[in-house]
């Protein structure tokens, strides 16, 4: 099967085709485009940002992000866990909320903003 996609790795925005029978990428102007196309078709990963609730009226939600990408198929499972978080004490930017999310050894959920708790 031939897959058509646009590379998002650099500003060139190459129009790529990936032939999964030949395991061949065409249309890329650099090696990064080939790597992107193969990963996007064979093993797509995404980063994730979200909001989590707090118990503080002045800051009812706070933003979080993942420290690394996860498989696209795991996004909904990750969001189910993140949706259950309720922060009830002050925390600093960069603090880890969930370690090793979904048993990914290198993926933590991290605060992107300080929780003052006022």
Secondary structure as UniProt FT lines:
FT   STRAND          2..6
FT   TURN            11..12
FT   STRAND          15..19
FT   TURN            20..23
FT   STRAND          24..26
FT   HELIX           31..42
FT   STRAND          45..46
FT   STRAND          49..56
FT   TURN            57..58
FT   STRAND          59..66
FT   STRAND          70..71
FT   HELIX           72..74
FT   HELIX           75..83
FT   STRAND          86..87
FT   TURN            93..94
FT   STRAND          96..98
FT   HELIX           101..103
FT   TURN            105..106
FT   STRAND          109..111
//
